């Protein structure tokens, strides 16, 4: 009896704690001249629809460039994103996506004055869900986020917080319902969360959905994941490139457009077509200069651009004689694989 009472009490306390949920969906901090803005990209979803956590770090007037922002951008224990989710009529819990608690690597950003770097993290998969999706039933969810970070390599940890935010989830209808039926299952949700798959059935369903139901809320992420996965197969590289180009053209404001372009660049590099890789790398720099992988710590970015900054800032890549030899060595296979994992 005491156990039942304690569970009821815990549920009531959880509801009370999240009872002041708002629709702000954004939080910000300004520490030592570094601005961090965190945002949930929407507050109304259909069942199974992706939600994105968007983080933008901007150097407003930091005294130093190095160490503007350091954090481990992972959801489980050991990561620095502490996201609480309360499903309808349930207790709130810490969301951990597809990962287990671990000691995660950190990312360090060194933005120059007025420069920004942004990150987009999908919030899709839930291993405890029968369908594999976090938002697996209609109703009102409450989500809060606290991102712990170090600014200017200060030993004192700081954070940026999104207050408890109401997320309204509705049942899909019409073409959205038909589309979701194609990807209703754990392996599909996991592939969307991981942003990659080598499962032939998952790839086929994602491509079918993107082609047959392009106006559905599920199509953009399916197209992106299918295209990015295909670019890792040298035999299907051009199929992946075509899908990602169509994705970027059809959904130009989608959070994953920059990642899609990077996937094209990465695919061409892995296939040994360095001329085409360079073209797409420079295209990404023009399209999305704040992309999180456009930094010298990324070995490929250093190879294609940052290794010869003084020279390339005065001339564009097409003004060089082939093969555009760089002063740095080509990244090793292990380094390239690590970069691929960052995507």
Buried (B, 14 or more C-beta within 10 A) or exposed (E): EEEEEEEEEEBEEBBEBBEEBEEBBBBBBBBBBBBBBBBBBBBEBBBBBBBBBBBBBBBEEBEEBEBBBBBBBBBBBBBBBBBBBBBEEEBBBEBBBBBEEEEBEBBBBBBEEEBBBBBBBBBBBBBEBEBBBBBBBBBEBBBBBBBBBBBBEEEEEBBBBBBBBBBBBBEBEEBBBBBBEBBBBBBBBBBBBBBBBEBEEBBEBBBBBBBEBBEBBBBBBBBBBBBBBBBBBEEBBEBBBEBBBBBBEBBEEBBBBBBBBBBBBBBBBBBEBBEBBBBBBBEBBEBBEBBBBBBEBBBBBBBBBBBBEEEBEEEEBEEBEEEBEBEEEEBEEEBBEBBBEEB
